[in-house]
Structures are given as structure tokens and as C-alpha cells.
Amino acid sequence: MNILQSMDERIALNDEERMLLDSVKALCQDQIAPKAEHYDRTAEFPWDNVKAINELGLNAMFIPEAYGGAQMSYTAYLACAREISKACAATGIVWATNYHGMKPLIDWGNEEQKQRLLPRIADGGLGALAITEPGAGSDATGMRTTFREEGDEIVINGSKTFITNGDVADLYLLFGKWEGIANAKEAISVLILEKGTPGLSVVRLEDKMGHRASSTATLAFDNCRVPRANLLGNPGDGLKILFASLNKSRPSVAAHALGIARAAFEDSVAYINERRQSGKRILEFQGIQFMLADLASEMALVESFLWQLAGRIDEGAKDFGIDASLLKMRATDLAMRVTTDGVQLLGGYGYCKDFRMERLMRDAKITQIWEGTNQVHRQLIGRSFLQR
């Protein structure tokens, strides 16, 4: 058993969570991983993978029992997210986006909202998180989507872009600015938009470098009317809800990236144990051993931090925004490094689509961009040392 396998055995899961993770691993091996190349090539949405995930009841693992779920630990969720992403990064982000989009409803929604909306997700519905706009990415205060109050309704106008699950979601966590509040930060608000709302349209789907089976949509809102009862909190609560939700979703992105990295690392190790040059297995060359040691060491350290932070969150920690930024940044940079080095270790084969390494490299790149670019996270981490 190598160091990474040994670490997996020590992930803090109870017996029920360990059994579920074993079921996820079996599903990934039998169904999700074998179909990943097909979905990457065709860019078809992986509906049969979603169906299989729902048959395991995986959405229920982050929904409280009172709303139709069977809630497990955040650690267990991250372990499943990593495992699915290792098998198929596109399927991994489709499923993880349910958590990213709906966890704020769990944490900030009122009882009526949770009773009415969460069972749809627990039963296998898809969620989406709608923040980014053509002119507002990392700076959310630049968003131009508007919420206008009219009696018991909220009227929505604007657009969002790069929305994962945007064309297939049942529920959208949608951020916009409340008309009548002048301050850009104080105006940001958030509501739940339901599938089929008149005025909601899909403008286009992106043809992407990686994660090709995960749909990424541009959405338009033309006088969409939703009940005021779908507003989370009060007008102007959006920014604090956004920051709190990103702090939970960024470790999830780290787990996603580490799944990609683990797949690339294992493929590399298998190949250089078999491939021979000059009468030796490639792994017998000292330079290659040094290269592998550096990758394994960094993976062990980053994964250790993932499980440490997950444990703190399960214990109720609140102030972990910088930890989440650090973890997201290092895990996603590592995924890009492991996949790039993996292509190098496989040589010409790594550059060809007959091996999944080139797909893993393409899939790794976006992890450095979404949920805040790594340049933004470096700024957040560095700025945290300013003396006040």
C-alpha cells in the first residue's frame, strides 16, 4: 500500500459513510469511468450517470432528514466528489454543483422554503449556481442582473454566463441587485428560481476545452416573475450568503481537482512501471523517481489539508475562508501540474486520445479558473497578512 492509499484508509468516515463510498467507487469503476471518453468526445450530457448517482441517493447525503435527505458529513461528501471526479470530471462537477447551488438554501433558507424546495433536490433534482455575468466575474459587485419588487413577486431582468447545469437545472440559486439600493455591495440579493419560469431562456451552450459533458450555459431573464417567498433572507443579504457559500464550495472544487490529479498520478505510475527504455522500466530511472516523489509528496500534503479542513467544518468551524482559498489554489495548481507531468511521463501516448491523460489535462485547467481564479485566491491569501 503506497502513501496515498494509506491516507485514503484514514479518512474520518463512519461505517455507513464508508459503505456509501465503497458503493460510489464500484459505480465509478463499473459505469462512470468506462463512459467518460464517450461523453468527452460527444459532449452529451451524462444523463445515465446522473440516474445512477440518484439511484444511490447521493443528493440526499447533504440534505437534512427533515427535508427528505439522509445527511452525512462534509468529509463524506468531499470523498464522494473526489471519487466521481476521478472517474469522470464532467460527471463530478454536474453532481457537485447540486451541493454548491443548494447548500445556501440549507444554511440560509427559512423553514417554508426548505420544506417546499429541498425535497426536489433530495429526490435527484439538479441545482445550479448563477453568479457570473459577461461583465462581472470575480468581482460580483459588477453584476447587472436586477431584482425589482412588485407586490408579492420579484421581477428579474438580466443575464448570467458560464452557468454549470444552466440548461438542465430544476432549481437555480440566482444572485442579482435589488432595485432601490444604491450601494453596489449592499444591493446584492439572492433568490431561488425554479425551472420553467416564464422569461427564463437558455441563450447558448459553450463548446469547451474540458468537462465537455458538463453543460455550461448563458442564461437570459426577461421579466421573470418569482414569488417573493423565494427570496433568501432579506434584500441586500446576497454578499454575505455568497461568501459563506463559496467558503464551502471551494474545498469541494479542491476535492474535484484532486480526483483529476489522482487519476493522472495512478495512470502515470501504471505506465512507467510497465514501459521499458534501454532495458529498464522507466520508473527505475532516478530522475523519474525524483519526479514521482515530488508529485506524491505534494499530493499527500494537499490531501491531508483537505481532510483536516473537512474535519474542522464538520466540527462547526465558521472562520475558514482563507483556508478554503489556500486549499482551492494549491489543489487546482497541483491538478494542472500532475496532469502536465503525466503527459510528459507517457510521452507521445500522453498526447494522444487513446489514453485519458490528455483529457485529464484539459479537465484540470478550468479548476484554476472557476470558484475564483487562482490569482484572486493568491491576492486574498496575501492580503490576509496586512496589519490592521
Contacts in CASP RR format, 6 or more apart in sequence:
PFRMAT RR
TARGET T0000
AUTHOR 0000-0000-0000
METHOD contacts of the structure
MODEL  1
MNILQSMDERIALNDEERMLLDSVKALCQDQIAPKAEHYDRTAEFPWDNV
KAINELGLNAMFIPEAYGGAQMSYTAYLACAREISKACAATGIVWATNYH
GMKPLIDWGNEEQKQRLLPRIADGGLGALAITEPGAGSDATGMRTTFREE
GDEIVINGSKTFITNGDVADLYLLFGKWEGIANAKEAISVLILEKGTPGL
SVVRLEDKMGHRASSTATLAFDNCRVPRANLLGNPGDGLKILFASLNKSR
PSVAAHALGIARAAFEDSVAYINERRQSGKRILEFQGIQFMLADLASEMA
LVESFLWQLAGRIDEGAKDFGIDASLLKMRATDLAMRVTTDGVQLLGGYG
YCKDFRMERLMRDAKITQIWEGTNQVHRQLIGRSFLQR
1 9 0 8 1.000
2 296 0 8 1.000
3 296 0 8 1.000
3 300 0 8 1.000
4 262 0 8 1.000
4 265 0 8 1.000
4 296 0 8 1.000
4 299 0 8 1.000
4 300 0 8 1.000
4 303 0 8 1.000
7 300 0 8 1.000
7 303 0 8 1.000
7 304 0 8 1.000
7 307 0 8 1.000
11 75 0 8 1.000
11 79 0 8 1.000
11 307 0 8 1.000
12 73 0 8 1.000
12 75 0 8 1.000
12 307 0 8 1.000
12 310 0 8 1.000
12 311 0 8 1.000
13 21 0 8 1.000
13 73 0 8 1.000
13 75 0 8 1.000
13 76 0 8 1.000
13 79 0 8 1.000
14 73 0 8 1.000
16 72 0 8 1.000
17 72 0 8 1.000
17 73 0 8 1.000
17 75 0 8 1.000
17 76 0 8 1.000
17 79 0 8 1.000
20 56 0 8 1.000
20 58 0 8 1.000
20 61 0 8 1.000
20 72 0 8 1.000
20 76 0 8 1.000
20 80 0 8 1.000
21 76 0 8 1.000
21 79 0 8 1.000
21 80 0 8 1.000
21 83 0 8 1.000
23 56 0 8 1.000
24 56 0 8 1.000
24 58 0 8 1.000
24 80 0 8 1.000
24 83 0 8 1.000
24 84 0 8 1.000
25 83 0 8 1.000
27 52 0 8 1.000
27 53 0 8 1.000
27 56 0 8 1.000
28 83 0 8 1.000
28 84 0 8 1.000
28 86 0 8 1.000
28 87 0 8 1.000
28 88 0 8 1.000
29 87 0 8 1.000
31 48 0 8 1.000
31 49 0 8 1.000
31 52 0 8 1.000
32 49 0 8 1.000
32 52 0 8 1.000
32 84 0 8 1.000
32 87 0 8 1.000
32 88 0 8 1.000
32 91 0 8 1.000
33 87 0 8 1.000
33 88 0 8 1.000
35 46 0 8 1.000
35 48 0 8 1.000
35 49 0 8 1.000
35 88 0 8 1.000
36 87 0 8 1.000
36 88 0 8 1.000
36 89 0 8 1.000
36 90 0 8 1.000
36 91 0 8 1.000
36 356 0 8 1.000
36 359 0 8 1.000
37 353 0 8 1.000
37 356 0 8 1.000
37 359 0 8 1.000
38 44 0 8 1.000
39 46 0 8 1.000
39 49 0 8 1.000
39 88 0 8 1.000
39 90 0 8 1.000
39 91 0 8 1.000
39 212 0 8 1.000
39 213 0 8 1.000
40 90 0 8 1.000
40 210 0 8 1.000
40 212 0 8 1.000
40 213 0 8 1.000
40 359 0 8 1.000
41 212 0 8 1.000
41 353 0 8 1.000
42 213 0 8 1.000
43 207 0 8 1.000
43 212 0 8 1.000
43 213 0 8 1.000
44 213 0 8 1.000
45 94 0 8 1.000
45 168 0 8 1.000
45 213 0 8 1.000
45 214 0 8 1.000
45 215 0 8 1.000
46 88 0 8 1.000
46 90 0 8 1.000
46 91 0 8 1.000
46 94 0 8 1.000
46 213 0 8 1.000
49 88 0 8 1.000
49 91 0 8 1.000
49 94 0 8 1.000
50 91 0 8 1.000
50 94 0 8 1.000
50 95 0 8 1.000
50 126 0 8 1.000
53 59 0 8 1.000
53 84 0 8 1.000
53 91 0 8 1.000
53 95 0 8 1.000
54 123 0 8 1.000
54 124 0 8 1.000
54 125 0 8 1.000
57 70 0 8 1.000
57 124 0 8 1.000
58 80 0 8 1.000
58 95 0 8 1.000
59 69 0 8 1.000
59 95 0 8 1.000
59 98 0 8 1.000
59 121 0 8 1.000
59 122 0 8 1.000
59 123 0 8 1.000
59 124 0 8 1.000
59 125 0 8 1.000
60 68 0 8 1.000
60 69 0 8 1.000
60 70 0 8 1.000
60 71 0 8 1.000
60 122 0 8 1.000
61 69 0 8 1.000
61 70 0 8 1.000
61 71 0 8 1.000
61 72 0 8 1.000
61 76 0 8 1.000
61 77 0 8 1.000
61 80 0 8 1.000
62 71 0 8 1.000
62 72 0 8 1.000
62 77 0 8 1.000
62 98 0 8 1.000
62 99 0 8 1.000
62 102 0 8 1.000
62 103 0 8 1.000
62 106 0 8 1.000
63 69 0 8 1.000
63 70 0 8 1.000
63 71 0 8 1.000
63 102 0 8 1.000
63 106 0 8 1.000
63 118 0 8 1.000
63 121 0 8 1.000
63 122 0 8 1.000
64 71 0 8 1.000
64 106 0 8 1.000
64 114 0 8 1.000
64 118 0 8 1.000
65 71 0 8 1.000
66 114 0 8 1.000
66 115 0 8 1.000
67 114 0 8 1.000
67 115 0 8 1.000
67 118 0 8 1.000
67 119 0 8 1.000
67 122 0 8 1.000
68 118 0 8 1.000
68 119 0 8 1.000
68 122 0 8 1.000
68 123 0 8 1.000
69 118 0 8 1.000
69 122 0 8 1.000
73 310 0 8 1.000
73 311 0 8 1.000
73 314 0 8 1.000
74 248 0 8 1.000
74 251 0 8 1.000
74 310 0 8 1.000
74 311 0 8 1.000
74 313 0 8 1.000
74 314 0 8 1.000
75 307 0 8 1.000
75 310 0 8 1.000
75 311 0 8 1.000
75 314 0 8 1.000
77 99 0 8 1.000
77 252 0 8 1.000
78 251 0 8 1.000
78 252 0 8 1.000
78 255 0 8 1.000
78 306 0 8 1.000
78 307 0 8 1.000
78 310 0 8 1.000
79 255 0 8 1.000
81 92 0 8 1.000
81 95 0 8 1.000
81 96 0 8 1.000
81 99 0 8 1.000
81 252 0 8 1.000
81 255 0 8 1.000
81 256 0 8 1.000
82 255 0 8 1.000
82 256 0 8 1.000
82 258 0 8 1.000
82 259 0 8 1.000
82 262 0 8 1.000
83 259 0 8 1.000
84 91 0 8 1.000
84 92 0 8 1.000
84 95 0 8 1.000
84 96 0 8 1.000
85 91 0 8 1.000
85 92 0 8 1.000
85 93 0 8 1.000
85 96 0 8 1.000
85 255 0 8 1.000
85 256 0 8 1.000
85 257 0 8 1.000
85 258 0 8 1.000
85 259 0 8 1.000
85 260 0 8 1.000
86 259 0 8 1.000
86 260 0 8 1.000
86 262 0 8 1.000
86 263 0 8 1.000
87 263 0 8 1.000
88 213 0 8 1.000
89 210 0 8 1.000
89 211 0 8 1.000
89 214 0 8 1.000
89 256 0 8 1.000
89 259 0 8 1.000
89 260 0 8 1.000
89 360 0 8 1.000
89 363 0 8 1.000
90 210 0 8 1.000
90 211 0 8 1.000
90 212 0 8 1.000
90 213 0 8 1.000
90 214 0 8 1.000
90 363 0 8 1.000
91 213 0 8 1.000
91 214 0 8 1.000
92 214 0 8 1.000
92 256 0 8 1.000
93 164 0 8 1.000
93 211 0 8 1.000
93 214 0 8 1.000
93 256 0 8 1.000
94 126 0 8 1.000
94 164 0 8 1.000
94 165 0 8 1.000
94 213 0 8 1.000
94 214 0 8 1.000
96 249 0 8 1.000
96 252 0 8 1.000
96 253 0 8 1.000
96 256 0 8 1.000
97 126 0 8 1.000
97 127 0 8 1.000
97 128 0 8 1.000
97 129 0 8 1.000
97 164 0 8 1.000
97 165 0 8 1.000
98 121 0 8 1.000
98 124 0 8 1.000
98 125 0 8 1.000
98 126 0 8 1.000
98 127 0 8 1.000
98 165 0 8 1.000
99 249 0 8 1.000
99 252 0 8 1.000
100 129 0 8 1.000
100 245 0 8 1.000
100 248 0 8 1.000
100 249 0 8 1.000
100 252 0 8 1.000
101 127 0 8 1.000
101 128 0 8 1.000
101 129 0 8 1.000
101 173 0 8 1.000
101 245 0 8 1.000
101 249 0 8 1.000
102 118 0 8 1.000
102 121 0 8 1.000
102 127 0 8 1.000
102 171 0 8 1.000
102 173 0 8 1.000
103 245 0 8 1.000
103 248 0 8 1.000
103 249 0 8 1.000
104 173 0 8 1.000
104 190 0 8 1.000
104 232 0 8 1.000
104 241 0 8 1.000
104 244 0 8 1.000
104 245 0 8 1.000
105 113 0 8 1.000
105 114 0 8 1.000
105 117 0 8 1.000
105 118 0 8 1.000
105 171 0 8 1.000
105 173 0 8 1.000
105 192 0 8 1.000
105 232 0 8 1.000
106 114 0 8 1.000
106 118 0 8 1.000
107 244 0 8 1.000
107 245 0 8 1.000
108 232 0 8 1.000
108 233 0 8 1.000
108 237 0 8 1.000
108 241 0 8 1.000
108 244 0 8 1.000
109 232 0 8 1.000
109 233 0 8 1.000
110 233 0 8 1.000
112 229 0 8 1.000
113 192 0 8 1.000
113 229 0 8 1.000
113 230 0 8 1.000
113 232 0 8 1.000
117 171 0 8 1.000
117 192 0 8 1.000
120 170 0 8 1.000
120 171 0 8 1.000
121 127 0 8 1.000
121 170 0 8 1.000
121 171 0 8 1.000
125 170 0 8 1.000
125 171 0 8 1.000
126 165 0 8 1.000
126 168 0 8 1.000
126 169 0 8 1.000
126 170 0 8 1.000
126 171 0 8 1.000
127 165 0 8 1.000
127 169 0 8 1.000
127 170 0 8 1.000
127 171 0 8 1.000
127 172 0 8 1.000
127 173 0 8 1.000
128 163 0 8 1.000
128 164 0 8 1.000
128 165 0 8 1.000
128 166 0 8 1.000
128 169 0 8 1.000
128 171 0 8 1.000
128 172 0 8 1.000
128 173 0 8 1.000
129 163 0 8 1.000
129 164 0 8 1.000
129 172 0 8 1.000
129 173 0 8 1.000
129 245 0 8 1.000
129 249 0 8 1.000
130 160 0 8 1.000
130 163 0 8 1.000
130 166 0 8 1.000
130 172 0 8 1.000
130 173 0 8 1.000
130 174 0 8 1.000
130 175 0 8 1.000
130 193 0 8 1.000
130 219 0 8 1.000
131 137 0 8 1.000
131 140 0 8 1.000
131 143 0 8 1.000
131 160 0 8 1.000
131 175 0 8 1.000
131 242 0 8 1.000
132 160 0 8 1.000
132 161 0 8 1.000
132 162 0 8 1.000
132 163 0 8 1.000
133 142 0 8 1.000
133 143 0 8 1.000
133 144 0 8 1.000
133 145 0 8 1.000
133 158 0 8 1.000
133 159 0 8 1.000
133 160 0 8 1.000
133 161 0 8 1.000
134 159 0 8 1.000
134 161 0 8 1.000
134 218 0 8 1.000
135 142 0 8 1.000
135 144 0 8 1.000
136 142 0 8 1.000
136 143 0 8 1.000
136 144 0 8 1.000
138 372 0 8 1.000
138 373 0 8 1.000
138 376 0 8 1.000
140 175 0 8 1.000
140 188 0 8 1.000
140 239 0 8 1.000
140 242 0 8 1.000
141 184 0 8 1.000
141 185 0 8 1.000
141 188 0 8 1.000
141 239 0 8 1.000
142 184 0 8 1.000
143 175 0 8 1.000
143 176 0 8 1.000
143 177 0 8 1.000
143 188 0 8 1.000
144 158 0 8 1.000
144 177 0 8 1.000
145 156 0 8 1.000
145 157 0 8 1.000
145 158 0 8 1.000
145 159 0 8 1.000
145 160 0 8 1.000
145 174 0 8 1.000
145 175 0 8 1.000
145 176 0 8 1.000
145 177 0 8 1.000
145 221 0 8 1.000
146 156 0 8 1.000
146 157 0 8 1.000
146 158 0 8 1.000
146 176 0 8 1.000
146 177 0 8 1.000
146 178 0 8 1.000
146 179 0 8 1.000
147 154 0 8 1.000
147 155 0 8 1.000
147 156 0 8 1.000
147 176 0 8 1.000
147 177 0 8 1.000
147 178 0 8 1.000
147 179 0 8 1.000
147 189 0 8 1.000
147 191 0 8 1.000
147 231 0 8 1.000
147 235 0 8 1.000
148 154 0 8 1.000
148 155 0 8 1.000
148 156 0 8 1.000
148 157 0 8 1.000
148 179 0 8 1.000
149 155 0 8 1.000
149 178 0 8 1.000
149 179 0 8 1.000
149 228 0 8 1.000
149 235 0 8 1.000
150 225 0 8 1.000
151 228 0 8 1.000
152 227 0 8 1.000
152 228 0 8 1.000
152 229 0 8 1.000
153 225 0 8 1.000
153 226 0 8 1.000
153 227 0 8 1.000
153 228 0 8 1.000
154 191 0 8 1.000
154 225 0 8 1.000
154 226 0 8 1.000
154 227 0 8 1.000
154 228 0 8 1.000
154 230 0 8 1.000
154 231 0 8 1.000
155 223 0 8 1.000
155 224 0 8 1.000
155 225 0 8 1.000
156 174 0 8 1.000
156 176 0 8 1.000
156 191 0 8 1.000
156 193 0 8 1.000
156 221 0 8 1.000
156 223 0 8 1.000
156 224 0 8 1.000
156 225 0 8 1.000
156 226 0 8 1.000
157 221 0 8 1.000
157 222 0 8 1.000
157 223 0 8 1.000
157 224 0 8 1.000
158 220 0 8 1.000
158 221 0 8 1.000
158 222 0 8 1.000
159 203 0 8 1.000
159 218 0 8 1.000
159 219 0 8 1.000
159 220 0 8 1.000
159 221 0 8 1.000
160 174 0 8 1.000
160 218 0 8 1.000
160 219 0 8 1.000
160 221 0 8 1.000
161 218 0 8 1.000
161 219 0 8 1.000
162 206 0 8 1.000
162 216 0 8 1.000
162 218 0 8 1.000
162 370 0 8 1.000
163 172 0 8 1.000
163 216 0 8 1.000
163 217 0 8 1.000
163 218 0 8 1.000
163 219 0 8 1.000
164 214 0 8 1.000
164 215 0 8 1.000
164 216 0 8 1.000
165 214 0 8 1.000
165 215 0 8 1.000
165 217 0 8 1.000
166 172 0 8 1.000
166 202 0 8 1.000
166 215 0 8 1.000
166 216 0 8 1.000
166 217 0 8 1.000
166 219 0 8 1.000
167 202 0 8 1.000
167 205 0 8 1.000
167 215 0 8 1.000
167 217 0 8 1.000
168 215 0 8 1.000
169 195 0 8 1.000
170 194 0 8 1.000
170 195 0 8 1.000
171 192 0 8 1.000
171 193 0 8 1.000
171 194 0 8 1.000
171 195 0 8 1.000
172 192 0 8 1.000
172 193 0 8 1.000
172 194 0 8 1.000
172 195 0 8 1.000
173 190 0 8 1.000
173 192 0 8 1.000
173 232 0 8 1.000
173 245 0 8 1.000
174 190 0 8 1.000
174 191 0 8 1.000
174 192 0 8 1.000
174 193 0 8 1.000
175 188 0 8 1.000
175 189 0 8 1.000
175 190 0 8 1.000
175 238 0 8 1.000
175 242 0 8 1.000
176 187 0 8 1.000
176 188 0 8 1.000
176 189 0 8 1.000
176 190 0 8 1.000
177 184 0 8 1.000
177 187 0 8 1.000
177 188 0 8 1.000
177 189 0 8 1.000
178 187 0 8 1.000
178 188 0 8 1.000
178 189 0 8 1.000
178 235 0 8 1.000
178 236 0 8 1.000
180 187 0 8 1.000
181 187 0 8 1.000
181 235 0 8 1.000
181 236 0 8 1.000
185 239 0 8 1.000
186 236 0 8 1.000
186 239 0 8 1.000
187 235 0 8 1.000
187 236 0 8 1.000
188 236 0 8 1.000
188 238 0 8 1.000
188 239 0 8 1.000
188 242 0 8 1.000
189 231 0 8 1.000
189 234 0 8 1.000
189 235 0 8 1.000
189 236 0 8 1.000
189 237 0 8 1.000
189 238 0 8 1.000
190 231 0 8 1.000
190 232 0 8 1.000
190 233 0 8 1.000
190 237 0 8 1.000
190 238 0 8 1.000
190 241 0 8 1.000
190 242 0 8 1.000
191 226 0 8 1.000
191 230 0 8 1.000
191 231 0 8 1.000
191 232 0 8 1.000
192 226 0 8 1.000
192 230 0 8 1.000
192 232 0 8 1.000
193 200 0 8 1.000
193 224 0 8 1.000
193 226 0 8 1.000
193 230 0 8 1.000
194 226 0 8 1.000
194 230 0 8 1.000
197 224 0 8 1.000
197 225 0 8 1.000
197 226 0 8 1.000
198 224 0 8 1.000
198 225 0 8 1.000
199 220 0 8 1.000
199 221 0 8 1.000
199 222 0 8 1.000
199 223 0 8 1.000
199 224 0 8 1.000
200 219 0 8 1.000
200 220 0 8 1.000
200 221 0 8 1.000
200 224 0 8 1.000
201 219 0 8 1.000
201 220 0 8 1.000
201 222 0 8 1.000
202 217 0 8 1.000
202 218 0 8 1.000
202 219 0 8 1.000
203 217 0 8 1.000
203 218 0 8 1.000
203 219 0 8 1.000
203 220 0 8 1.000
204 217 0 8 1.000
204 218 0 8 1.000
205 215 0 8 1.000
205 216 0 8 1.000
205 217 0 8 1.000
205 218 0 8 1.000
206 216 0 8 1.000
206 217 0 8 1.000
206 218 0 8 1.000
208 216 0 8 1.000
208 366 0 8 1.000
209 362 0 8 1.000
209 365 0 8 1.000
209 366 0 8 1.000
210 359 0 8 1.000
210 362 0 8 1.000
210 363 0 8 1.000
210 365 0 8 1.000
210 366 0 8 1.000
211 363 0 8 1.000
211 366 0 8 1.000
232 238 0 8 1.000
232 241 0 8 1.000
233 241 0 8 1.000
246 324 0 8 1.000
246 371 0 8 1.000
246 372 0 8 1.000
247 320 0 8 1.000
247 321 0 8 1.000
247 324 0 8 1.000
248 313 0 8 1.000
248 324 0 8 1.000
249 371 0 8 1.000
250 321 0 8 1.000
250 324 0 8 1.000
250 325 0 8 1.000
250 327 0 8 1.000
250 328 0 8 1.000
250 371 0 8 1.000
251 306 0 8 1.000
251 309 0 8 1.000
251 310 0 8 1.000
251 313 0 8 1.000
251 324 0 8 1.000
251 327 0 8 1.000
251 328 0 8 1.000
253 328 0 8 1.000
253 331 0 8 1.000
253 332 0 8 1.000
253 367 0 8 1.000
253 370 0 8 1.000
253 371 0 8 1.000
254 302 0 8 1.000
254 306 0 8 1.000
254 327 0 8 1.000
254 328 0 8 1.000
254 330 0 8 1.000
254 331 0 8 1.000
254 332 0 8 1.000
255 306 0 8 1.000
255 331 0 8 1.000
256 367 0 8 1.000
257 328 0 8 1.000
257 331 0 8 1.000
257 332 0 8 1.000
257 334 0 8 1.000
257 335 0 8 1.000
257 364 0 8 1.000
257 367 0 8 1.000
258 299 0 8 1.000
258 302 0 8 1.000
258 303 0 8 1.000
258 306 0 8 1.000
258 331 0 8 1.000
258 334 0 8 1.000
258 335 0 8 1.000
259 335 0 8 1.000
260 335 0 8 1.000
260 338 0 8 1.000
260 339 0 8 1.000
260 360 0 8 1.000
260 363 0 8 1.000
260 364 0 8 1.000
260 367 0 8 1.000
261 299 0 8 1.000
261 331 0 8 1.000
261 334 0 8 1.000
261 335 0 8 1.000
261 338 0 8 1.000
261 339 0 8 1.000
261 364 0 8 1.000
262 299 0 8 1.000
263 356 0 8 1.000
263 360 0 8 1.000
264 335 0 8 1.000
264 338 0 8 1.000
264 339 0 8 1.000
264 342 0 8 1.000
264 357 0 8 1.000
264 360 0 8 1.000
264 361 0 8 1.000
264 364 0 8 1.000
265 295 0 8 1.000
265 296 0 8 1.000
265 299 0 8 1.000
265 338 0 8 1.000
265 342 0 8 1.000
267 342 0 8 1.000
267 346 0 8 1.000
267 355 0 8 1.000
267 356 0 8 1.000
267 357 0 8 1.000
267 360 0 8 1.000
268 292 0 8 1.000
268 295 0 8 1.000
268 338 0 8 1.000
268 341 0 8 1.000
268 342 0 8 1.000
268 345 0 8 1.000
268 346 0 8 1.000
268 357 0 8 1.000
269 283 0 8 1.000
269 292 0 8 1.000
271 282 0 8 1.000
271 345 0 8 1.000
271 346 0 8 1.000
271 349 0 8 1.000
272 281 0 8 1.000
272 282 0 8 1.000
272 283 0 8 1.000
272 288 0 8 1.000
272 292 0 8 1.000
272 345 0 8 1.000
273 281 0 8 1.000
273 282 0 8 1.000
273 283 0 8 1.000
274 281 0 8 1.000
275 281 0 8 1.000
275 282 0 8 1.000
276 282 0 8 1.000
277 285 0 8 1.000
282 288 0 8 1.000
282 345 0 8 1.000
283 289 0 8 1.000
283 292 0 8 1.000
288 345 0 8 1.000
291 341 0 8 1.000
291 345 0 8 1.000
295 337 0 8 1.000
295 338 0 8 1.000
295 341 0 8 1.000
298 334 0 8 1.000
298 337 0 8 1.000
299 334 0 8 1.000
299 338 0 8 1.000
302 327 0 8 1.000
302 330 0 8 1.000
302 331 0 8 1.000
302 334 0 8 1.000
305 326 0 8 1.000
305 327 0 8 1.000
305 330 0 8 1.000
306 327 0 8 1.000
306 331 0 8 1.000
309 320 0 8 1.000
309 323 0 8 1.000
309 324 0 8 1.000
309 327 0 8 1.000
312 320 0 8 1.000
312 323 0 8 1.000
313 320 0 8 1.000
322 380 0 8 1.000
322 381 0 8 1.000
322 384 0 8 1.000
325 377 0 8 1.000
325 380 0 8 1.000
325 381 0 8 1.000
326 377 0 8 1.000
326 381 0 8 1.000
328 371 0 8 1.000
328 372 0 8 1.000
328 374 0 8 1.000
328 377 0 8 1.000
329 374 0 8 1.000
329 377 0 8 1.000
329 378 0 8 1.000
329 381 0 8 1.000
331 367 0 8 1.000
332 364 0 8 1.000
332 367 0 8 1.000
332 368 0 8 1.000
332 374 0 8 1.000
333 368 0 8 1.000
333 374 0 8 1.000
335 364 0 8 1.000
335 367 0 8 1.000
335 368 0 8 1.000
336 361 0 8 1.000
336 364 0 8 1.000
336 365 0 8 1.000
336 367 0 8 1.000
336 368 0 8 1.000
338 364 0 8 1.000
339 357 0 8 1.000
339 360 0 8 1.000
339 361 0 8 1.000
339 363 0 8 1.000
339 364 0 8 1.000
340 361 0 8 1.000
342 350 0 8 1.000
342 357 0 8 1.000
342 361 0 8 1.000
343 350 0 8 1.000
343 351 0 8 1.000
343 357 0 8 1.000
343 358 0 8 1.000
343 361 0 8 1.000
346 355 0 8 1.000
346 357 0 8 1.000
349 355 0 8 1.000
349 357 0 8 1.000
350 357 0 8 1.000
350 358 0 8 1.000
351 358 0 8 1.000
352 358 0 8 1.000
353 359 0 8 1.000
368 374 0 8 1.000
END
